[in-house]
Amino acid sequence: MKKNKKRFLILFTLILAGSTMYELPYLSYSYYDVIIRALDITNTQLGTLMSIFGLVAMFGYFPGGWVADRFKSKYLLTFSLISITICGVILSTFPPFPVLAVIYAWYGFSTSVIFWSAMLKATRQLGDSSEQRESSLGCLRAEEDCCRCFMGWPFLQFSTCLETVMKASELLFCVIPDYPCWELC
């Protein structure tokens, strides 16, 4: 029984790691216009950043298996998560474009070469062939999507609430005749 609890804890940790690992690199898909304004870059530059990420990630999957076989999964996963966190902190300082290019290249390297293969290896090692490893992999992928859904729900509620408050304040100011937005009403 204790062995099963440990396995479920490891699987749950892998689910959380897998569902949050790709949030920073793909943040620009969800908040495209906000990212462009915040980082003070153009559409072309953001496209270039995502292309850098995609190319590095695409070619990084090939050596990823080799790296996962050479090092312990827990060290690779820990290093990858810490490095992505550091890149996220640097990204939050709104760095110039060359630094952004390095960050997105590292996102691609860290998610494909270091993280992905190590996560699959760790999931595979949770059970032997009689315990159906495939069910662990399926559970991992399904639960990652559920985790993303539950992580996004509070943000959706907050943005809906904020939108309602903004519309209410806009209506309030449109009632006042001397307010400049009178022409909008």
C-alpha positions as CSV (number, residue, x, y, z in Angstrom):
1,M,0.0,0.0,0.0
2,K,2.8,2.4,0.9
3,K,4.4,1.7,-2.5
4,N,1.2,2.6,-4.3
5,K,0.9,5.9,-2.4
6,K,4.5,6.8,-3.4
7,R,3.7,6.0,-7.0
8,F,0.6,8.1,-7.0
9,L,2.5,11.0,-5.4
10,I,5.2,10.7,-8.1
11,L,2.6,10.6,-10.8
12,F,0.8,13.6,-9.4
13,T,4.1,15.5,-9.2
14,L,4.8,14.6,-12.9
15,I,1.2,15.7,-13.8
16,L,1.7,19.1,-12.1
17,A,5.2,19.5,-13.7
18,G,4.0,18.5,-17.2
19,S,0.9,20.8,-17.1
20,T,2.8,23.9,-15.9
21,M,6.1,23.4,-17.8
22,Y,4.7,24.6,-21.2
23,E,2.7,27.5,-19.8
24,L,5.5,30.1,-20.1
25,P,6.6,29.3,-23.6
26,Y,3.0,29.3,-24.9
27,L,1.9,32.3,-22.9
28,S,2.1,34.4,-26.0
29,Y,-0.6,32.4,-27.7
30,S,-3.2,33.2,-25.1
31,Y,-2.1,36.8,-24.5
32,Y,-0.7,37.8,-27.8
33,D,-1.6,41.5,-27.8
34,V,-0.7,41.9,-24.1
35,I,2.7,40.3,-24.6
36,I,3.5,42.5,-27.6
37,R,2.6,45.6,-25.6
38,A,4.3,44.6,-22.4
39,L,7.6,43.5,-24.1
40,D,7.4,46.4,-26.5
41,I,8.0,44.2,-29.5
42,T,6.4,43.9,-33.0
43,N,4.4,41.0,-34.4
44,T,7.4,40.0,-36.5
45,Q,9.6,39.8,-33.4
46,L,7.1,37.7,-31.5
47,G,6.8,35.4,-34.5
48,T,10.6,35.2,-34.6
49,L,10.6,34.3,-30.8
50,M,8.1,31.5,-31.3
51,S,10.0,30.3,-34.4
52,I,13.2,30.1,-32.3
53,F,11.3,28.2,-29.6
54,G,9.7,25.8,-32.2
55,L,12.9,25.1,-34.1
56,V,15.0,24.4,-31.0
57,A,12.3,22.3,-29.5
58,M,11.8,20.3,-32.8
59,F,15.4,19.4,-33.2
60,G,15.8,19.0,-29.4
61,Y,13.5,15.9,-29.2
62,F,16.1,13.8,-31.1
63,P,18.9,14.0,-28.5
64,G,16.3,14.1,-25.6
65,G,16.1,10.4,-25.3
66,W,19.8,10.0,-25.2
67,V,20.1,12.7,-22.4
68,A,17.3,10.9,-20.5
69,D,19.2,7.6,-20.7
70,R,22.4,9.2,-19.4
71,F,21.1,11.0,-16.3
72,K,18.5,10.4,-13.6
73,S,15.1,11.7,-14.4
74,K,14.6,13.5,-11.1
75,Y,17.7,15.6,-11.7
76,L,16.7,16.4,-15.2
77,L,13.2,17.3,-14.2
78,T,14.4,19.4,-11.3
79,F,16.9,21.3,-13.4
80,S,14.5,21.9,-16.2
81,L,11.8,23.3,-13.9
82,I,14.2,25.5,-12.0
83,S,15.7,26.8,-15.3
84,I,12.3,27.6,-16.7
85,T,11.4,29.4,-13.5
86,I,14.6,31.5,-13.7
87,C,13.7,32.3,-17.4
88,G,10.2,33.3,-16.3
89,V,11.6,35.7,-13.6
90,I,13.9,37.2,-16.2
91,L,11.0,37.5,-18.7
92,S,9.0,39.4,-16.0
93,T,11.6,42.2,-16.1
94,F,10.7,42.9,-19.7
95,P,14.1,42.4,-21.2
96,P,15.3,43.6,-24.7
97,F,14.7,41.5,-27.8
98,P,18.2,39.7,-27.8
99,V,17.6,38.5,-24.3
100,L,14.1,37.3,-25.2
101,A,15.6,35.3,-28.1
102,V,18.0,33.6,-25.7
103,I,15.1,32.9,-23.3
104,Y,12.9,31.4,-26.0
105,A,15.8,29.3,-27.3
106,W,16.3,28.0,-23.7
107,Y,12.6,27.3,-23.4
108,G,12.9,25.1,-26.5
109,F,16.0,23.3,-25.3
110,S,14.7,22.8,-21.7
111,T,11.3,21.6,-22.7
112,S,12.4,19.1,-25.4
113,V,15.9,18.0,-24.6
114,I,15.8,18.0,-20.8
115,F,12.1,17.8,-19.7
116,W,10.0,15.7,-22.1
117,S,12.1,12.6,-22.3
118,A,12.8,12.6,-18.6
119,M,9.1,12.9,-17.8
120,L,8.3,10.0,-20.1
121,K,11.1,7.9,-18.6
122,A,9.9,8.7,-15.0
123,T,6.3,7.8,-15.9
124,R,7.4,4.5,-17.6
125,Q,9.4,3.6,-14.5
126,L,6.4,3.9,-12.2
127,G,5.2,0.4,-13.1
128,D,6.6,-2.8,-14.7
129,S,5.1,-4.5,-17.8
130,S,2.6,-6.4,-15.8
131,E,1.2,-3.1,-14.4
132,Q,0.6,-1.7,-17.8
133,R,2.9,1.3,-18.3
134,E,0.6,2.5,-21.0
135,S,-2.1,3.3,-18.5
136,S,0.3,5.5,-16.6
137,L,1.2,7.4,-19.7
138,G,-2.5,7.8,-20.6
139,C,-3.3,8.9,-17.1
140,L,-0.5,11.4,-17.2
141,R,-1.7,13.0,-20.4
142,A,-5.3,13.1,-19.4
143,E,-4.6,14.5,-15.9
144,E,-2.3,17.2,-17.4
145,D,-5.1,18.5,-19.4
146,C,-7.5,18.5,-16.4
147,C,-4.8,20.3,-14.4
148,R,-4.5,23.0,-17.1
149,C,-8.3,23.4,-17.0
150,F,-8.4,23.8,-13.3
151,M,-5.4,26.2,-13.3
152,G,-7.1,28.4,-15.9
153,W,-10.5,28.5,-14.2
154,P,-9.6,31.1,-11.5
155,F,-8.0,33.4,-14.1
156,L,-11.1,33.1,-16.3
157,Q,-13.3,34.0,-13.3
158,F,-11.0,36.9,-12.4
159,S,-11.0,38.3,-16.0
160,T,-14.8,37.9,-16.3
161,C,-15.3,39.8,-13.0
162,L,-12.8,42.5,-14.1
163,E,-14.6,42.9,-17.4
164,T,-17.9,43.3,-15.6
165,V,-16.5,46.0,-13.3
166,M,-15.0,47.9,-16.2
167,K,-18.3,47.8,-18.2
168,A,-20.2,49.0,-15.1
169,S,-17.7,51.9,-14.5
170,E,-17.9,52.8,-18.2
171,L,-21.7,53.0,-18.0
172,L,-21.5,55.1,-14.9
173,F,-19.2,57.6,-16.5
174,C,-21.3,57.7,-19.7
175,V,-24.2,58.9,-17.6
176,I,-22.2,62.0,-16.5
177,P,-22.6,64.5,-19.3
178,D,-19.3,66.3,-18.8
179,Y,-17.2,63.1,-18.9
180,P,-15.2,62.8,-22.1
181,C,-16.5,59.4,-23.1
182,W,-20.0,60.9,-23.5
183,E,-19.5,60.6,-27.3
184,L,-19.1,56.8,-27.0
185,C,-22.6,56.4,-25.5
